[in-house]
Amino acid sequence: MPDTGMGASLRHDSALRHATGEARFCDDLPEPPGLLHGALVLSPIAHGAIEGLDFSAARAWPGVVAVFGPGDVPGANDVSPSGRAIEPLFAERLAEHWGQALALVVATDRDAAVAAAAAIRPVIAPLPAVLDVAEAAAARSLLMPAQILARGNAAEALAAAPMRANGEFRCGGQEHFYLEGQVALAIPNEDGDLLVHSSTQHPTEVQHIVARVLGCPQNRITVNCRRMGGAFGGKESNASWIAAAAAMAARATERPVKLRLSRRADMAVTGKRHPFLFRWQAGFSPDGRVTALDALLAADGGHVLDMTPGVLFRAVTHALNCYDVPDVRIEGLGCKTNTVSNTAFRGFGGPQGVLLMEEVLRSVARTTGLDIEAVRAKNFAGGANGSHTPYGQAIEGDLIRRVHAEAQALAGWDARRAAVDAFNATHPTLRKGLGCFTLAFGISFGLMHLNQAGALVHVYEDGSIRLNHGGTEMGQGLFIKIAQVVADAFGVPVEQIRITATSTAEVPNTAPTAASTGSDLNGWAAHLAASAIRERMAGVAAEIWGVAAGDVAFADGMVRAGGNQVMAFSDLAHACILRRVQLSATGFYKTPDIHWDPVAMRGEPFFYFSYGASVAEVVVDRLTGEYRTLGAWLVQDCGRSLNPAVDRGQIEGAFVQGMGWLTSEELVWDATGRLRTLGPSTYKIPGSRDVPPVFETRILEGAPARAETIFRSKAVGEPPLMLATAVWNALADATGAVSLSAPVSPEKVLAALKRQSA
């Protein structure tokens, strides 16, 4: 029998259907009779007082059935995921960003709905708009109170430091650019019930928001999601209001309603990764040891709160990354601007936060004349340095140093460094750069109550097994991993497990599939459910054979005890039914040993840390500023991998996505607040030719998780994205820049080279 259990490199459960086009996404579902299509009416300005919305032209458009504005919302006009601030489904008195949803048109076909929506001309009196995070920070235009993380006395330590440096830089936002855009299909059923098919990472939140907007109990709303065509955080809160708009129209018209956004509309109305502004001062000694740091991290949250508190929490708690600074003060600001509400994106503030120490270390190396890698090693946490974060949680210095050493060995760092230097000494127009990066990334939701999961497992009389859990599948391979967990529990081939769509009707009150916790949480929940059934089945086998239940083993689709007692798993399932033994169970898991005080900014908010390291080599054209990533060498800590094939795919994909954020993906708003990069013609995600031609990935071996994770595995969804920081460092090396704002466009490369030559 082929290896289909834990640790086997199995393909994604939908891989073949993805390749052939047979996989059904939300927009592929058969259209129910009487289906209406929706289109949004969007604000044409970034900030203004809404003086009028005349729907008459749209209502007269052929095929239009209804038009809905804020006054038509039957419940609360609020789609806030946090519940801490009002975030309107449709703007009421103020338009607060270009592209904000003002109304919804529904028609018998999508083209008619889009044309009718475009016919509406909102009357909006312009108001001054805040479009830059620096302007918002200076004016203290904030969405929330500042988050301040401090240890020791940074001001005194800075004053006493023998050497000091300071700097300022920025990193930009990032469009999720999922292949499948935002889409929801709402189908009214009898007695006020509503079925919502949503492309969402968080079916429970969709259920809650739809119920809030409709003003009905949550038990009237069922939300299903079989798969998404990518998400990356963009379908955590954004999907909820898309579904709520469709649901409101379906309830009012008593007909099914589908709302599917075009790429242009999607990019206009949905949030991005938060842009950040960094300002810092550091004190250090001549040997490169950083002793003090005072830093400001200002996040551009956009016009409403959305996910900004959680993003800022992770950025602040990861600002030191894997390094130790004895005296530190980090201030995080969630700034309000008149742009689209920025939201969750793979890494959730961590990618922004870890950039800080990279620039600090480059500045220390430049000031002291030391090699950057010597400075990096001098400041790693653990060893002779402190091993606790400023908020009080220990990190593992031995794993930090191990992944760093293995990545450099994989890349042949010393020989490669010498070759790069030799190339640069002789080539007249090209210049190469080499960069390294090391990561410690905390795994758990920052909101403690989200660290829970449920699962439902059925074993049928023929031995087939049905699995449902609260996690959602967005291409990351979660479903096959959880199926492997259940197959291992029963000792059956994974093909015996039927994977089913995530549904609030089957597993309620779930957390989003986010924060890299999908396998940790849902794996344990499914394992607990399967184990409960297996124990009952073992009891039946023990009764039949006259042995102890502990002597019954499940493996290879068979059940055995002793040397001679054996039966097929399916036969035991049949025997259980005859003995009236329940073969269905729920499983519930909550992450243990985590706690956080948001006022004191102290605690142990992460169940464990994931470690990784990377090396990247780039070549820059000094005449044009164009560049290419020539090679990347990655080492990622996955603990004891549940599925190495899936994990490698996640590592490679995350790295390329992170590389895009730091290099080619630039969001451009004009002086009026209008987003100008609204599609692939102007917004450049990495293509196949941007992938480094030399691309080596290694999963750290012999390092099972020390925390009690599912089968001692570790999360892999988000951490590898930050390994692309090595490319940013390599570009700084190639240009000679200490400070280099991201994304690093060719124009910024040329400017850095000009500064260096001057």
C-alpha positions, 0 to 999 in steps of 0.5 A: 500500500502506498504511503498516504499517512502523516508526513507523506508528500501527497498532492493537493486534493483538488490538484487534478480538478484545478488543472482540468478546470473541473474544480467548482468555485463560487461563480461556477456553481449552477445558477438558480432560477430567477438569479439576479446579478449585482453591481456596486455604485462607487464614490468618485472622490476620496472625501466628501459630504454626500448630498444626493443619490438619485437612483431614477436613471438606474431604476429605469434601465432595462433589466434593473429590478431594484436599487439599494442604498443605506436607507434600505438596510433592514438591520444595521448598516455596519460591517465592522469585523471587530464591532469596535467601530461603525464601518458602513456597508453603504456610505451614508453622510460621508464618502471617505475614500475613492471607490467606497460603496454607496449603493447596489444595483441588481438586474436580470443580467450582470451587464445591465447591472454594471451599466445601470450602476454607472448611470448613477451620478452621486452628488458629493461636496468635496472635503480635504483628503488625507492621503499620506501616512506621514501627514496622518501621523503628524496630525495624529489622525488615528483609528485607535490608541497607540500601541507602545511596547517597551523594555528598559529605558531606551532614552537613557540607553541611547544617550549613553551609547558610544555610537548612534544612528537614525533613519526613516524609510517606508514600505508600500501596500500590496494588492492580494490579486487572488485569481478568483475575485470577490464573489457571493451567491445568496439564495433565499429559502423558506421561512426567512432562511438564507443560504450564502455561498461565499468565497471567504476565509471566515464563513462564521464572520460572513454569517455574523455580518449578514445576520447583522445587516439583515437584522435576523438571528444567526441561525437563519443564515447558512454560509458554505465555502468549498474552495477559494481561488486564492485569498491571502487575507483579502477574503477574511473581512472583505468577503463579509460585506460582499456577501452581506450586500448580496444577501440584503438584495436577495432578502428584499427581492426574494430571488437569488442574487450573485455579486461578483466584482470585476478585477477593476472594481475589486481593486478599487473597493477592497483593502490591501496590505498596510503601507508603513512609515518607519522612523528610528534611532539606535545606540550601539557599541563599536563591536556592532552590538545594538544596545538601544532602539526607539522606533515609530511604526506608523501603519496606514489603516485607510478610512476605517478600523477593519483589521488594523489593531491586529496588524499593528500588534503583530508588526510591533511584536515582530519589530525586533524579529529574531534579535535582542535589544536590551533597551527598546521602545516601539510605538505603533500608530494606526493612522486614518487616511482617505484611502480604502480600508487596509486589511489582512494580508499574508503575514498580517503586519509581520512582514512590515515589522521585520524590516525595521531591524534590517535597516538598523543592522545595515546602518550599524554595519556602515557606521562601524565598518563591520561586515553586515553578517558579523553584526547580524550574528552579534545581535541574535537572541539567545546565547550571550544575549537575552532570549526573551522578547520585549513582551516577555516570551522566550525564543529559541536562539539555537534554532535561529542560529541553525537556520541562518547557518544552514541557509548560508551553507546551502547558498555557499555564502563565503564563495558566493560573496567572494565571487560577487565582490570580484564581479563588481570590481571588474564589470563596467555597468552591472553590479551584483548584490548578496543578501541574507535574512533570518526570521522568528515568526510567532504563530497564533492569533493575536486575539486570544478567542480566535485560537479555537477550532471545531470538526465533525467526523462521521464513519459510515457502515461501509467504512467510508469517512466524512470529514468537515471542519472550520478551516477553509481551502484557498489553494494552500492544501489545508484539506489534504493535510487534515484528511491525512490527520484523520486517515492516520487516526483510523489507519486507513488510506487517505482516499477513504476520507471524503473532504466536504465544504466548510459550512456554518451548518456543520461546524459553528462558531469557527475562527478564520483560516488565517494567521498560519493556524489552519493546520494547527487548530483544525488538525487537532480538532479533527484528530480529537473527533476521529480519536473519539470514534476510534476508541469506540470502535476499538471497544467493539473489536475488544468485545468481539475478540475478548482482548483489551481495547488497548491491544487493538491497532488500526493500520493499512485499512485493517484492525488487528489485535495480537497475532491472529485477530484481524478484520477490515476497517469496514467490517468493524464499522458494520459491527459497530452499527449492529451493536448500536455504537455511535460513529459520529463525533465532534472535536474541539480544540483551543490553543493552550498556554497563550495569554496577552495583556493588551494594556501592559503589552506583556504575555505569551501570545504565541504558541510557538515560533517558526524559524527560517533563513534565506540568501538571495543574489541579485544583479543590477543594471547601473544604467537603467536601474533594472534588476533580476534576482539570480538565485534564492536559497531558503531554509524553513522550519516546518517542525515535523512536516505533515505534507512536505510537498504541500509545504514546499509549495507554500514556501516557494509561493510565499517567497515569490509573493513577498518578493513581489511586494518588495520589488515590483508591486507598487500601488499608486494613488494620484493627488485626488486620492484615485487609485491608478493601478487597477489591473495587471497592466499597471500593477505588476505581480511577479511573473514566471520569469521573475522567479529566480532561475536558481531556487533551492528550498530546504525544510529544516530536518530533525527539528520537531516542534517543541510545543505540542502541535499536531504531530509536532508540525509547524505552520508554513503559510505566512513565515516564508513570505518574509524570507523574500526580505533577503532580496531587499537586502541584496538590492541594498548591497548591490546599490550600496544603500543603507536606507531603501524604501520598498517596493524597490522600483528601478527608479529607486535603484537609480536614485540609490546608485546616484546617492552612493556615487555622490 
